[in-house]
């Protein structure tokens, strides 16, 4: 795991690893990087052609390897706006990113529903509620 931001306010690395492992098949090699707004914006602009930071980006490099980049300021803001704990939102986005690496997508309604149901089941096993129900 790589932290490009202050550790203050971030979930512990062991929790981030636990959440990623809950969604990852055995043998998946991934790097989890937490970045600030500038790097998040630069990556999103370069790879998605969107000129703003986003909460999570996933980069697959084949069947069993990939990177997940989380933008801390965006994740923290969204958690506040949605009335969620920071840990719950991070858990959701880590699981979401890993599922993207595994080939899940949400670009069509049926695929989105399948991905969301998988996220909900994994998060429930981790002790979190449905991330799509705002509190």
ABEGO torsion letter per residue (X at the ends): XBBABBABGBBBAAAAAAAAAAABBBGBBBBBBBBBAAAAAAAAAAAAGBBBBBABBBBBAEAABBBBBBBAAAAAAAAAAAGBBAAAAAAAAAAAAAAAAAGBBAABAAAAAAAAAAAAAAAAAAGBBBAABBX
